[in-house]
Amino acid sequence: MKRKFGIVYITASDKKEAKKIVEVLLKERLVACVNHFPISSEYWWNGKIERSREYLLICKTTRRNFNKIKKKATEIHSYEVPEILLLPISDGYEGFLRWIKKETI
């Protein structure tokens, strides 16, 4: 069962955008759960250092859903280059992993 699961890490421009992404991903059962919270980010953009407030989404899902999640999040996202990363889960509590599998398509 291991290696079939992942965390999808997404940053959003604000709470409204984050909630819209979360709603779509949950309704379409692409994710079992999403944690979201405000963060401060500092990064290079167009040759200079930028600072902004963003929302971080930590999505629990199966790895097979990553491309669908990426497509849906990109359609909603306001960023030119949205941060959407798959972090494979190499191990975890088996009961939690079974729950992810049960709750996603």
C-alpha positions in Angstrom: 0.0 0.0 0.0 2.9 2.4 0.6 4.2 4.6 -2.3 0.7 4.9 -3.7 0.0 8.0 -1.6 1.2 11.6 -1.6 0.9 15.0 -0.2 0.2 17.7 -2.7 1.6 21.1 -1.6 -0.1 24.1 -3.1 0.3 27.8 -2.3 -2.6 30.2 -3.1 -2.7 34.0 -3.3 -5.3 34.4 -0.5 -7.9 32.7 1.7 -10.6 33.0 -1.0 -8.5 31.3 -3.7 -7.4 28.6 -1.2 -11.0 27.8 -0.2 -12.1 27.6 -3.9 -9.3 25.2 -4.7 -10.1 23.1 -1.6 -13.8 23.0 -2.4 -13.2 21.7 -5.9 -10.7 19.1 -4.9 -12.9 17.8 -2.1 -16.1 17.8 -4.1 -14.4 15.9 -6.9 -13.0 13.5 -4.3 -9.4 14.0 -5.6 -8.3 14.6 -2.0 -9.3 13.0 1.3 -8.3 16.0 3.4 -6.7 19.4 3.1 -5.0 21.5 5.8 -4.8 25.2 4.9 -3.4 28.1 6.8 -1.8 31.5 6.2 2.0 31.7 5.6 4.6 34.4 4.9 6.6 33.8 1.7 9.8 35.3 0.4 11.0 34.4 -3.1 12.7 35.5 -6.3 10.3 36.8 -9.0 11.3 38.7 -12.1 14.8 39.4 -10.8 14.0 40.7 -7.4 13.1 39.4 -4.0 9.4 39.5 -3.2 7.5 39.1 0.1 3.9 38.2 0.3 1.2 36.6 2.5 -0.2 33.4 1.0 -2.2 30.4 2.0 -0.6 26.9 2.1 -2.7 23.8 1.2 -1.5 20.4 2.3 -3.6 17.9 0.4 -3.7 14.2 1.3 -4.4 12.0 -1.7 -3.3 9.1 -3.9 -0.5 9.7 -6.3 -2.6 8.7 -9.2 -4.8 11.8 -8.6 -1.8 14.2 -8.9 -2.3 15.2 -12.6 -6.0 15.8 -12.1 -5.3 17.9 -9.0 -2.6 19.9 -10.9 -5.1 20.6 -13.7 -7.9 21.6 -11.5 -5.8 23.8 -9.2 -4.1 25.5 -12.2 -7.5 26.3 -13.7 -8.6 28.2 -10.5 -5.2 29.6 -9.6 -4.4 33.3 -10.2 -0.6 32.9 -10.4 1.3 32.8 -13.6 3.5 30.0 -12.2 1.5 28.3 -9.3 3.4 26.1 -6.8 1.9 22.7 -7.0 4.2 19.9 -5.8 3.7 16.2 -5.2 5.6 14.9 -2.1 5.4 11.1 -2.2 4.6 9.3 1.1 7.1 6.6 1.6 5.6 5.3 4.9 2.7 6.1 7.3 0.1 4.7 9.6 -1.7 2.1 7.6 -5.1 3.0 8.9 -4.7 6.6 7.7 -3.5 5.5 4.3 -6.5 3.1 3.9 -8.7 6.1 4.8 -7.1 8.2 2.1 -7.7 5.4 -0.5 -11.3 5.0 0.7 -12.2 8.7 0.4 -10.6 9.4 -3.0 -11.6 8.3 -6.4 
